[in-house]
Amino acid sequence: MNSEEEAKFALLRDTLQKNIGLSEYESKVYLALVQGGFQTMSELAKTSDVPKQRVYDTVETLREQGFVEMIDDYPRKAYAIDPSEALSEVHNRLDRAEKYLEELHETVENVENGVALFKSDATIRKYITSLVRNAERDILLLCPLGDLDAVLPLLEDRDEQHVRLIVSDIEPDAEDNERVSLEYSIPDTVDAIRGVTSTEDFAVTVDRKRGLYWTRESTARGTDEQQGYYITNPNLALVLDRFVSASVWPFARPLSGRSQSPTLPKEYLRLRDCLSDLEMLSDSRPLTTLEVEFHGYDTTTGEEVQKRGVLAGYYYTEYDLRASLTIDVHDDGDAVDSSLVTVGGLGTRIEDYSAHSLTLRYEGEQRDRLDEETESHLETCLDELPHEFGARSIVVGFDAFVDRMREIVGDWSEDRYERVGRFDEFKESLIAFEASESAPRVEWRQTKIEAGGHVAHVGRVFDRLDYDVTLIGHLGTPVHTVFGREFSNQTLVSVGESTYTDYVRFDDRKLLFTEPNLSPLDWETILDHVGVEELAEYLDGTPVLSLGTLYSTPQLPSILQGLENDLWPTLRSPPENVHFSPGAIERFDDTTVKRGYDALAAFDNVAPVTVTANRKQTRRFRDLLDGRSGDESTPTVEQVRDELDVSRYIMHSFREATLANGAEVLTARVPQVVKPRQMQNVDEHFVSGVSLALAEGLSDGAVLILGNSVASYFMRHNEVPGKDELRSFVAEYDSFFDYL
């Protein structure tokens, strides 16, 4: 140390002793810590030239006076409090000394051993400020009301971060109608704010990687002094973040007079924050206009992934720790491979992927706006819609069931029970039985009974529009009352005993327990019950014969052969179209499926056959192509149509419908429904709309529009449309894209 430095240190020691009241040992120890940073007691004895046996009590005295702080580690370490804080009371008198000290001071930014304990109010507030100022993407704060004045200024320029604030210690009389009142001006940079009346400690986490937990004197356990735990271990910071986000936030109440719709694009570190915003956004726009990009990992392989897709659905309630979203990762509307994936938060094992960051944006709107082709098909449909529905007769066969609608019974409370609303919850209850010695028992309750199957779904649409409908299928012997009651004004032709499907509806999916019919329907069975002459009476003059499904009628090839060879030659005016819905054909082997579509190809020689399928069914057909049709540039629907050798093939999804007719491939966007009331059985109602379009002789583009309209109306209202409703929906088709 040269003479100039010795003079500075002499001045500092003299100033600290004469003006601050430090002893000789205290000034030496403090200056040694200022110059050298973190030091153990042994190290400090050497650098300060203070006897080791006096170092401990000297450091403790300096800590009590607010000059140093201790780190509870082994061996124990001390460091100097920032001089601007320690000397604030005599700042003006120590300007020169402070200048020299700042030149020597080594700031304590290397508190990286996981958790550091602070007891000085000034030090704790310093690190709170540092955390908020250095946050990159996310800030979560739990702040007692008394500290709000100090915290709000820190948030005023945090417009690049996602900020959530919970204010605690609010007076009970500030609660009103499930909201709380605060007489504070909250910065617009705060994305969401809530309040609780309970007494809570202060907590802050940033980017889910760092945090600080500050116990107050009134809430500390086993001590009368406040303690601040500065957390730099990311795993521990995540625990604190989850505690505040999952245990405090859901039970806090929103602030009165503050409603802030999220502005997109927006990035999230918590899945639940993203889902909370989705709940607000989905009140005003369809889910499929939103895109989600996420970074995370595959829950099966552990592989890091980055994926992006259109939102298809989500599950979220504030009081259920389980939360997930479903996205469609395909960009190609013609693609048929499974493209729906589920995404959960950090640590999930149930969903396909676990996300550690997500971005929500509106970019999907470009794909869902009313494009020129859809607009052209819509104009055609409006021109071709009949002035009056119901002028013709329709025949529908053969898939028919009696559906018993049920719900799973959950927990009982006195004489009431909670319905199990989510499929995963039901699945987990079954898994729990593995650890139980008792036999599994599932309680369910029948809520209603109704006609089901292809016959009922298609027949219901035509019946509502006042067509004369003939329904042929396993309707019961005698005809089951559920069919007789709903279709009392129609012709019911039963060809055998009805079977039952126990239809369990959950909020996110359905579960069907179907009783197989041990008397499968074939051509001989139909002739035994009806006969060719009676069938001819029903079919002669009808514009369309709507058939389904191969799933429930595996002997359909024999029926098609019988219709072609025995019935068609007797008809004076045979149906102008045959419309076929395959159903769940994945249950059958390749030979059975091929036999079915060979029969369809043969039947197309006597009447134009239209096959309508969803993406999963189309994938099954495509997998049987063996590369015999088309090439990589040929659309899948065209390849499948060529292989089936039918007049039309239609594939529909929740975003668009595509038709191949041998000459061209047509596509029509699906109207996007805000807050759909029903997502189940949409397939059947699209099929019904296509059958209706074929019955009225609409052109192919208009067929897609009418199919989309019937299905979308059902999604929106949970019922089939009447004449005026259907006509109005088609007329307003383009308005469902106006939210863009």
Secondary structure, DSSP 8 states (H G I E B T S, - for coil): --HHHHHHHHHHHHHIIIII---HHHHHHHHHHHHH-SEEHHHHHHHHT--HHHHHHHHHHHHHTTSEEEE-SSS-EEEE--HHHHTGGGTGGGHHHHHHHHHH--------SSEEEE--HHHHHHHHHHHHHT-SSEEEEEEEGGGHHHHHHHHTT-TTSEEEEEEES--GGGEETTEE---S---TT--EEEE-SS---EEEEETTTEEEEEE-TTT-SS-SS-EEEEE--HHHHHHHHHIIIIIIGGGSEEBTT------SSEEESSHHHHHHHHHHHTTTS-GGG-EEEEEEEETTT--EEEEEEEEEEEE--TT-S--EEEEE----TT--S--EEEEE-TT-SSSSEEEEEEEEESTTHHHHS--HHHHHHHHHHHHHS-SSS--SEEEEEE--EEEEEEEEEEEEETTEEEE---HHHHHHHHHHGGG-SS-----EEEEEEEEEHHHHHHHHHHHHTT-EEEEEE--TTTT-HHHHHHTTTSEEEE-S---EEEEEE-SS-EEEEE---SS---HHHHHHHT-HHHHHHHHTT-SEEEEE-TTT-TTHHHHHHHIIIIIGGG-SS--SEEEEE--SGGGS-HHHHHHHHHHHHHHTTTS-EEEEEEHHHHHHHHHTSTT-S--TTS-HHHHHHHHHT-SEEEEE-SSEEEEE-SS-EEEEE----SS-S--TTHHHHHHHHHHHHHHTT--HHHHHHHHHHHHHHHHHHSS---HHHHHHHHHTGGGGGTT-
